[in-house]
Amino acid sequence: MQPGMLKRLQTLQDDLLKAQEEVAQMVTTATAGGGAVTAVVTGNRRVESITIDPGVVDPDDVEMLQDLVVAAVNQAFEQLERETAEKMNTVTGGMGLGLEQMLG
């Protein structure tokens, strides 16, 4: 292996570790039902909070509320995945190394 290549690989590894730390600190928020339900998730893929507008709580239609919660959480995770992919592409130059799968 060429000496310069080893240095570039070490730099890439350092950059990836830094990006992983930055991803872990990310917080994404998504809403469903026109803001009736808000989900907040972290880069560690944890649901941090769920906020429900009391006006959408209908004891006769719990299923709708459950659907809104699921939709908000899924949207927050999808947003997190997009932001993670963008961060990793910045580090790897879009080389497509499959790093997103390794990180999550």
Secondary structure, DSSP 4 states (H G I P E B T S, - for coil): --HHHHHHHHHHHHHHHHHHHHHHH-EEEEEETTTTEEEEEETTS-EEEEEE-GGG--TT-HHHHHHHHHHHHHHHHHHHHHHHHHHHHHHHTT---SHHHHH-
